[in-house]
Amino acid sequence: MFIVFEGLDQSGKETQARHLRARIAQDGWKVHALSFPDYDTPIGREIRAALDGARDFTPDVLQLLYVANRLEHRARLELWRSAANVVVCDRYRASSVAYGEAQGLDPAWLEDIQRHLPEPDVTVLLDIAPEAAAKRKPVGRDRFERDLPMLARVRASYRRQAAGPGWIVIDAEQSPDDVAAAVASAVVPRLGPPSARGRS
């Protein structure tokens, strides 16, 4: 199964992805981690420079870079899935739709340019108000994190997308332990027992 965490920065995606990986591994599954953007690739370094203000890419160019960054990992992701492993990912396709749509890009175009990326089986939206997210990181925020009106539009896009199949919405303003319990309760039963190929 391919499980993706989505949400605003500081919604707890990294923390909850780590908790879920540990919980699934306890059940005998072999679990792999992915996180986007991957700033260690040449494309990822360009994205990092843009977020730090060193590049002035237009919104469409920046989203194309995000998509290209994910495509760099497509072969590895497909290999893991073919081996009946579980992949838990921090940010994926819905991020480009949410952030691009919030900047005025066509969501249909944002979905179409990602059509060659594998579909997630489950997408967990950690839903949090921009103001609450900002309080969790008062300093050192990048240019997107500082733009609360834009983040409100990002949240609205995520909520719109979450009306589709395969989404789970979790209130991320709860304590981390309560969020982890809600995520496990919603996701783990969907896995079932590990297959012979999926056992670690």
N, C-alpha and C positions, 0 to 999 in steps of 0.2 A: 504494500500500500504506500502511496505517496501522499504525505500529509504536509500541509503548508500553513504557517502562521502568518496572518496579516494584521495590520493595524498601524496606528500612528507611532512615531518614535516615542519611546518611554511607556509604551503600552504593556511591556513585559514580554515581548516576543522571544527574545533570546533566552530569558529565564525559563519561560514556560516550555520552549522547545527542548531545553536541556532536561527539565523535569520529566517531560513526556518520553524522551529517549530512554532515560533511566528506568521509567516505569515499564516500558515495552520490553526492554532488555531483560528485566526480571522475569518476564513471562516466556523467555526463551527465543525471542526474535533476534535476528541480526539486524542492527539499526545503523544507518548512515546519516550523517549531518551535512546539510548544505545551508549556506547563508549568502544572501545577495543584498547589495552589490559585493562582489569579491574584489576588494581593492588591490589584491596581489598580482592581478593580470595587467597587461598594458592598457586594455580598455578600462579596467577598474581604476587604474591610476588617473586616467583622464576624468572619470566621474568624480573621484575624490578631489581633484583640482577644481572642478566646476563647483562642487559643494562648498569648497573653501574660498571661492571667489576669484581663483586664479584663471578661470576660463569663463567666457561669456557665451556659452552655447544657447541657442534658441530652444524652447521647450521641446519641439519635435526632434531636434538633433539629440538632445539629452536622453529622451526616451528611447531613441534608436540605439544609443550606447548601452542603456540598461538592458534592452532586449539582446543585443549582441553579447553582453556580459553573461547572460543566462545561456545563450546558445553555445558558449565556450564549454559549458559543462553538460551539454545534452547527451553526448556519448556515454559519459560516466553514469549519468542518471538512468539512462536506458539499460545499461549493463546491470546496475543494481536491481532494477525492477525485474529484469528477466531472470534474475537469480532468486526471485521471490523474497527479497529482503524488504525491510521497511525503510523509507527515506523520510526524514523530518527536516523541513526547510523553513528558514526564517526569511520571509518575503519571496514573492514570485510574480507571476503574471498580473495578478490583480493590483499590485502596486503601481505598475505602469498605467493601468487604466485609471486608478484613483488619482494619482498625482498629475498625470497628463490631462485628464478631464478637468481637474481643478484649475489647470492653467489654460483652459479653453480649447484643448484638442478634442477631436472627434473620438468618442469611446469606441465606436465601431472600427475605426482605423487602428486604434491602439490594440484591440483584440485581434484584428486581422494580421498585423505584423508579427504576432506571436503564435500563429496557427501551427508552426512546425515544432513548437515546444510541447513536451508531454503534458497532458492534462493531469492536474492533481485529483486524487480520489476524494479527499476531504480538505476543506479550507476552513481554518478556525480564525474568525475575526475577533480579536481582542479589542472590544469597543471601549473607547475612553474619550472624554471631552478634551479638546485642545488645551483648555486652561488647566485641567488636572494634569495632563501630560507635561505641560511647561513647568509646573511646580516640582516635578520630579527631577528636573535638570535645569536649575536656574541660570547656570553659566555654561559657556562653551557650546552653545547651540549653533548649528549651521544655518544657512540662509533660509532653508525651508522650515526648519524648526522654529525660527523667530517670527514667521508669518502666520499669526493665529487665524486671520480671516481665510487664508488659503487652506490651512489645516481643517477648518470647519467644512470647506468644500470637499476636501479629501475624505473626511469622515462621511459626508453625505453620499459620496460615490461608493465607498465601501459598503454602506448600508443598502444602497440600491443593488449592488452586485450580490449582496448576501441574501437577497430574496430568491436567488436562483438555486438549483439543486446542488447538493454536496457541501453546503455551507453550514457552519455552526457559529452562533454568535454568543460570546461570553462577556459578561460585564467585567471589564478589566480594572474598574475602580475598587474592586474588592481587595482584600489582603492577598498577597501572592499565594499563600497556602490554600485559600478558598478558590482562587482562580485555578490552581493546579488540580484541585479535587474536581472542579466542574469540568475541566478539560478531559481528565482521565475518565470521568463518568460518561462523557459524551463520545469519546473516541475509542477507548480500549475495547468496548463490546463489539465494535465494527470489525476488529481484527480477527477475532476467533482464535483458535489454536494455531501455533506456528506450523507450517508445512515442513516436510522433511528437508526441503531445500532451504527453507528460511530459518532453520535452527542455527544458532550461533555455536 
